[in-house]
Amino acid sequence: MVTMQEALNGNSKRSGRILKIDDSHIVIFDDFRNVKLNEKADLVFADPPFGIDFKGNLQTYHRKPDALSYVEIPKEEYPEFIRNLLEWSYNVLKDSGSMWLLSGWNNLRVVLDAVEDVGFIQLNHCIWKYQFGVFTKRRFTTSHYHLLLLVKDEDNYTFNKPEHYAEDVWYIKRLYHHGERTAGNELPDELVEKCIQTSSNKGDLVVDPVLGSGTTMKVCLKLERRCVGIEINPELEKRIKQKLRLNLFRRPQKEPSGE
Protein backbone atom coordinates (compact mmCIF):
# COMPACT_ATOMS: atom_id res chain seq x y z
CA MET A 1 0.00 0.00 0.00
CA VAL A 2 1.32 3.42 -0.96
CA THR A 3 1.31 6.05 1.77
CA MET A 4 2.16 9.71 1.40
CA GLN A 5 5.56 9.19 2.97
CA GLU A 6 6.32 6.25 0.71
CA ALA A 7 5.11 7.89 -2.46
CA LEU A 8 7.24 11.04 -2.41
CA ASN A 9 10.97 10.66 -1.90
CA GLY A 10 12.89 13.89 -1.27
CA ASN A 11 11.95 17.56 -1.16
CA SER A 12 9.75 19.11 -3.80
CA LYS A 13 11.13 21.97 -5.89
CA ARG A 14 7.61 23.31 -6.40
CA SER A 15 4.59 23.47 -4.12
CA GLY A 16 5.25 20.04 -2.67
CA ARG A 17 1.63 19.92 -1.55
CA ILE A 18 0.06 16.49 -1.22
CA LEU A 19 -3.66 15.84 -1.47
CA LYS A 20 -4.57 12.63 0.33
CA ILE A 21 -7.81 10.99 -0.70
CA ASP A 22 -7.02 7.87 1.33
CA ASP A 23 -3.91 5.79 2.03
CA SER A 24 -3.94 4.33 -1.48
CA HIS A 25 -4.88 7.42 -3.50
CA ILE A 26 -2.81 10.60 -3.39
CA VAL A 27 -2.05 13.61 -5.58
CA ILE A 28 1.39 15.24 -5.54
CA PHE A 29 1.46 18.82 -6.81
CA ASP A 30 4.85 18.98 -8.48
CA ASP A 31 6.70 18.43 -11.74
CA PHE A 32 6.89 14.67 -12.30
CA ARG A 33 10.63 15.02 -12.91
CA ASN A 34 11.03 15.97 -9.24
CA VAL A 35 9.17 12.91 -7.98
CA LYS A 36 10.63 9.50 -7.20
CA LEU A 37 8.32 6.70 -6.11
CA ASN A 38 9.47 3.94 -3.80
CA GLU A 39 7.07 1.40 -5.29
CA LYS A 40 7.09 0.34 -8.92
CA ALA A 41 3.86 0.88 -10.84
CA ASP A 42 1.80 -1.67 -12.72
CA LEU A 43 0.49 0.95 -15.14
CA VAL A 44 1.26 4.50 -16.21
CA PHE A 45 -1.49 6.50 -17.91
CA ALA A 46 -0.43 9.83 -19.42
CA ASP A 47 -2.26 12.49 -21.41
CA PRO A 48 0.56 15.02 -21.90
CA PRO A 49 0.48 18.31 -23.83
CA PHE A 50 0.79 17.84 -27.57
CA GLY A 51 3.43 20.49 -28.37
CA ILE A 52 1.51 22.41 -31.02
CA ASP A 53 3.21 25.81 -30.86
CA PHE A 54 1.37 27.48 -28.02
CA LYS A 55 3.56 29.63 -25.82
CA GLY A 56 4.96 27.94 -22.75
CA ASN A 57 8.13 26.98 -21.00
CA LEU A 58 9.77 23.72 -20.20
CA GLN A 59 10.07 24.39 -16.50
CA THR A 60 6.31 24.76 -16.11
CA TYR A 61 5.63 22.57 -19.07
CA HIS A 62 1.95 22.85 -19.93
CA ARG A 63 -0.25 24.58 -17.39
CA LYS A 64 -0.49 28.15 -16.19
CA PRO A 65 -1.23 28.66 -12.48
CA ASP A 66 -4.91 28.87 -13.39
CA ALA A 67 -7.19 25.87 -13.08
CA LEU A 68 -9.02 26.75 -16.30
CA SER A 69 -5.94 27.40 -18.46
CA TYR A 70 -3.85 25.09 -20.61
CA VAL A 71 -0.55 26.11 -22.17
CA GLU A 72 1.44 23.93 -24.52
CA ILE A 73 5.18 23.35 -24.66
CA PRO A 74 6.96 25.21 -27.47
CA LYS A 75 7.43 22.87 -30.40
CA GLU A 76 11.22 23.10 -30.25
CA GLU A 77 11.18 21.91 -26.63
CA TYR A 78 8.74 19.08 -27.17
CA PRO A 79 11.24 16.31 -28.04
CA GLU A 80 13.06 16.85 -24.75
CA PHE A 81 9.84 16.96 -22.75
CA ILE A 82 8.31 13.83 -24.24
CA ARG A 83 11.56 11.92 -23.85
CA ASN A 84 11.73 12.98 -20.19
CA LEU A 85 8.16 11.78 -19.69
CA LEU A 86 8.81 8.42 -21.33
CA GLU A 87 12.09 7.84 -19.50
CA TRP A 88 10.48 8.69 -16.17
CA SER A 89 7.57 6.37 -16.91
CA TYR A 90 9.83 3.53 -18.03
CA ASN A 91 11.83 3.77 -14.82
CA VAL A 92 8.75 3.91 -12.57
CA LEU A 93 7.17 0.79 -14.10
CA LYS A 94 7.61 -2.81 -13.05
CA ASP A 95 9.22 -5.06 -15.67
CA SER A 96 5.71 -6.40 -16.32
CA GLY A 97 4.20 -2.91 -16.42
CA SER A 98 2.43 -1.09 -19.23
CA MET A 99 1.89 2.50 -20.31
CA TRP A 100 -0.96 4.18 -22.15
CA LEU A 101 0.19 7.39 -23.86
CA LEU A 102 -2.18 9.81 -25.57
CA SER A 103 -0.94 11.93 -28.50
CA GLY A 104 -2.22 14.23 -31.19
CA TRP A 105 -1.06 13.80 -34.78
CA ASN A 106 1.12 16.94 -34.94
CA ASN A 107 4.12 15.54 -33.09
CA LEU A 108 3.36 11.85 -33.40
CA ARG A 109 6.66 11.19 -35.18
CA VAL A 110 8.56 12.75 -32.27
CA VAL A 111 6.59 10.63 -29.81
CA LEU A 112 7.18 7.39 -31.71
CA ASP A 113 10.91 8.10 -32.02
CA ALA A 114 11.12 8.72 -28.26
CA VAL A 115 9.20 5.51 -27.53
CA GLU A 116 11.77 3.51 -29.46
CA ASP A 117 14.77 5.40 -28.05
CA VAL A 118 13.67 4.89 -24.44
CA GLY A 119 13.21 1.15 -24.95
CA PHE A 120 9.44 0.70 -24.82
CA ILE A 121 7.80 -1.91 -27.04
CA GLN A 122 4.67 -0.72 -28.83
CA LEU A 123 1.91 -3.32 -28.61
CA ASN A 124 -0.91 -1.31 -30.13
CA HIS A 125 -1.56 2.00 -31.81
CA CYS A 126 -5.22 2.69 -31.11
CA ILE A 127 -7.33 5.54 -32.45
CA TRP A 128 -9.87 7.41 -30.36
CA LYS A 129 -12.51 8.76 -32.76
CA TYR A 130 -14.58 11.55 -31.22
CA GLN A 131 -17.37 13.77 -32.51
CA PHE A 132 -17.29 17.42 -33.53
CA GLY A 133 -13.68 18.24 -34.32
CA VAL A 134 -12.75 21.89 -34.94
CA PHE A 135 -14.13 23.04 -38.31
CA THR A 136 -11.57 23.75 -41.06
CA LYS A 137 -12.09 25.22 -44.55
CA ARG A 138 -9.17 23.85 -46.55
CA ARG A 139 -8.32 20.57 -44.86
CA PHE A 140 -10.11 17.62 -43.31
CA THR A 141 -11.37 18.18 -39.78
CA THR A 142 -9.27 16.43 -37.15
CA SER A 143 -11.54 14.22 -35.06
CA HIS A 144 -9.23 11.65 -33.49
CA TYR A 145 -6.37 11.15 -31.06
CA HIS A 146 -3.73 8.44 -30.89
CA LEU A 147 -3.46 6.00 -27.97
CA LEU A 148 -0.23 4.04 -27.71
CA LEU A 149 -0.08 0.89 -25.60
CA LEU A 150 3.53 0.40 -24.53
CA VAL A 151 5.21 -2.36 -22.52
CA LYS A 152 8.70 -3.19 -21.25
CA ASP A 153 8.42 -6.95 -21.89
CA GLU A 154 6.23 -8.18 -24.74
CA ASP A 155 6.03 -11.62 -23.11
CA ASN A 156 4.96 -10.39 -19.67
CA TYR A 157 2.23 -7.78 -19.28
CA THR A 158 -1.40 -7.46 -18.20
CA PHE A 159 -4.04 -7.51 -20.93
CA ASN A 160 -7.66 -7.99 -19.93
CA LYS A 161 -9.31 -8.10 -23.33
CA PRO A 162 -12.37 -5.82 -23.14
CA GLU A 163 -14.44 -7.84 -25.60
CA HIS A 164 -14.08 -10.94 -27.77
CA TYR A 165 -13.30 -8.98 -30.94
CA ALA A 166 -11.57 -5.91 -29.55
CA GLU A 167 -10.64 -3.45 -32.28
CA ASP A 168 -8.10 -0.62 -32.21
CA VAL A 169 -10.50 2.17 -33.23
CA TRP A 170 -12.61 3.43 -30.31
CA TYR A 171 -15.73 5.54 -30.81
CA ILE A 172 -16.13 7.49 -27.57
CA LYS A 173 -17.86 10.84 -27.18
CA ARG A 174 -15.96 13.83 -25.86
CA LEU A 175 -17.14 15.51 -22.68
CA TYR A 176 -19.44 18.50 -22.68
CA HIS A 177 -20.04 20.22 -19.34
CA HIS A 178 -22.97 22.57 -19.90
CA GLY A 179 -22.59 25.60 -17.66
CA GLU A 180 -19.63 24.11 -15.79
CA ARG A 181 -16.11 25.53 -15.77
CA THR A 182 -13.52 22.82 -16.33
CA ALA A 183 -9.82 22.43 -17.05
CA GLY A 184 -10.69 22.47 -20.74
CA ASN A 185 -8.88 19.30 -21.77
CA GLU A 186 -10.62 16.63 -19.74
CA LEU A 187 -10.89 13.06 -21.02
CA PRO A 188 -14.14 11.08 -20.86
CA ASP A 189 -14.26 8.53 -18.05
CA GLU A 190 -15.13 5.81 -20.56
CA LEU A 191 -11.83 6.22 -22.37
CA VAL A 192 -9.70 6.13 -19.23
CA GLU A 193 -11.70 3.22 -17.81
CA LYS A 194 -11.08 1.16 -20.94
CA CYS A 195 -7.32 1.69 -20.70
CA ILE A 196 -7.10 0.99 -16.97
CA GLN A 197 -9.37 -2.06 -17.05
CA THR A 198 -7.41 -3.52 -19.96
CA SER A 199 -3.92 -3.05 -18.51
CA SER A 200 -4.31 -3.48 -14.74
CA ASN A 201 -6.12 -5.51 -12.08
CA LYS A 202 -7.82 -4.63 -8.82
CA GLY A 203 -5.28 -3.50 -6.23
CA ASP A 204 -2.64 -2.61 -8.84
CA LEU A 205 -0.78 0.70 -8.68
CA VAL A 206 -1.60 3.19 -11.45
CA VAL A 207 0.48 6.36 -11.85
CA ASP A 208 -0.50 9.44 -13.84
CA PRO A 209 2.44 11.89 -14.13
CA VAL A 210 0.30 14.63 -15.76
CA LEU A 211 -2.92 14.22 -13.81
CA GLY A 212 -4.73 17.39 -14.86
CA SER A 213 -8.27 17.52 -13.52
CA GLY A 214 -8.15 14.09 -11.87
CA THR A 215 -10.01 11.76 -14.23
CA THR A 216 -7.45 8.99 -13.75
CA MET A 217 -7.80 9.25 -9.98
CA LYS A 218 -11.59 9.17 -10.21
CA VAL A 219 -11.51 6.07 -12.40
CA CYS A 220 -9.01 4.28 -10.16
CA LEU A 221 -11.23 4.85 -7.13
CA LYS A 222 -14.18 3.43 -9.04
CA LEU A 223 -12.25 0.41 -10.37
CA GLU A 224 -10.44 -0.33 -7.08
CA ARG A 225 -6.94 0.45 -8.33
CA ARG A 226 -4.45 2.33 -6.18
CA CYS A 227 -3.28 5.60 -7.71
CA VAL A 228 -0.61 8.26 -7.45
CA GLY A 229 -1.32 11.35 -9.54
CA ILE A 230 1.24 14.08 -10.17
CA GLU A 231 0.15 17.53 -11.30
CA ILE A 232 2.35 20.61 -11.77
CA ASN A 233 -0.47 23.12 -11.31
CA PRO A 234 -1.58 23.38 -7.65
CA GLU A 235 -4.53 25.54 -8.72
CA LEU A 236 -6.15 22.43 -10.19
CA GLU A 237 -6.66 21.05 -6.68
CA LYS A 238 -10.11 22.65 -6.53
CA ARG A 239 -11.19 21.01 -9.80
CA ILE A 240 -9.80 17.63 -8.68
CA LYS A 241 -11.73 17.79 -5.41
CA GLN A 242 -14.86 18.81 -7.30
CA LYS A 243 -14.54 15.89 -9.69
CA LEU A 244 -13.98 13.39 -6.88
CA ARG A 245 -17.00 14.69 -4.95
CA LEU A 246 -19.28 14.57 -7.99
CA ASN A 247 -18.45 11.03 -9.11
CA LEU A 248 -20.81 8.11 -8.53
CA PHE A 249 -18.61 5.79 -6.48
CA ARG A 250 -20.31 2.78 -4.93
CA ARG A 251 -18.25 3.12 -1.77
CA PRO A 252 -18.29 5.33 1.36
CA GLN A 253 -16.66 8.68 0.65
CA LYS A 254 -14.66 11.05 2.78
CA GLU A 255 -13.73 14.60 1.93
CA PRO A 256 -10.20 14.62 0.42
CA SER A 257 -7.75 16.36 2.72
CA GLY A 258 -4.67 18.40 1.84
CA GLU A 259 -1.49 18.06 3.85
GIKA-V88231 format. One record per residue. D_FIRST is the distance of its C-alpha to the first C-alpha in Angstrom with 2 decimals. Layout:
# GIKA-V88231
d_first: <D_FIRST/D_FIRST>
This chain:
# GIKA-V88231
d_first: <0.00/3.79/6.44/10.05/11.15/8.91/9.71/13.41/15.42/18.99/21.27/21.79/25.32/25.34/24.27/20.89/20.05/16.53/16.33/13.44/13.51/10.63/7.28/6.04/9.55/11.48/14.85/16.28/20.07/21.34/22.85/20.35/22.48/21.49/17.73/15.97/12.31/10.94/8.94/11.40/11.54/12.95/15.18/16.87/19.11/21.77/24.89/26.56/30.06/32.85/35.16/38.30/40.36/39.27/39.46/36.37/35.14/32.66/31.13/30.20/30.08/30.38/30.12/32.47/31.29/32.20/29.87/32.60/33.57/32.69/34.26/34.29/34.35/37.93/38.76/39.68/36.25/34.32/34.33/32.67/30.03/29.12/29.06/26.72/24.35/24.57/24.25/21.14/19.59/20.84/19.33/15.81/15.84/15.37/18.87/18.44/17.20/19.42/20.55/22.57/24.98/27.47/30.91/34.36/37.44/38.85/36.79/35.60/37.51/35.74/32.33/33.34/34.78/31.60/29.55/31.92/32.16/28.43/28.25/26.57/28.21/29.21/28.86/30.17/31.91/31.66/33.72/32.77/36.14/36.34/39.35/41.55/41.21/43.15/46.89/48.83/52.61/53.10/50.05/47.83/45.19/41.67/39.55/36.64/33.61/32.24/28.82/28.01/25.61/24.78/23.24/23.18/24.46/26.79/26.56/22.80/20.91/19.72/22.60/22.80/26.39/26.88/30.42/33.00/34.85/32.28/34.16/33.22/34.91/33.01/35.03/32.81/34.29/33.39/32.38/35.13/34.42/37.85/38.44/34.87/34.06/31.15/29.84/32.40/30.42/27.91/27.04/27.53/24.54/26.19/26.06/22.39/21.55/23.72/22.02/18.42/19.56/21.58/19.17/15.75/14.62/12.66/8.89/9.59/8.74/11.99/13.46/16.77/18.63/21.51/20.04/23.36/23.63/20.15/21.00/18.04/15.68/17.96/17.98/14.23/14.16/17.16/16.05/12.62/10.85/7.96/10.07/11.14/14.88/17.41/20.86/23.85/25.74/24.65/27.36/25.40/23.07/25.65/25.74/21.96/21.99/25.06/23.61/20.55/23.01/25.45/23.34/23.91/20.54/21.08/18.60/19.10/18.80/18.57/20.14/17.83/18.31/19.08/18.53>
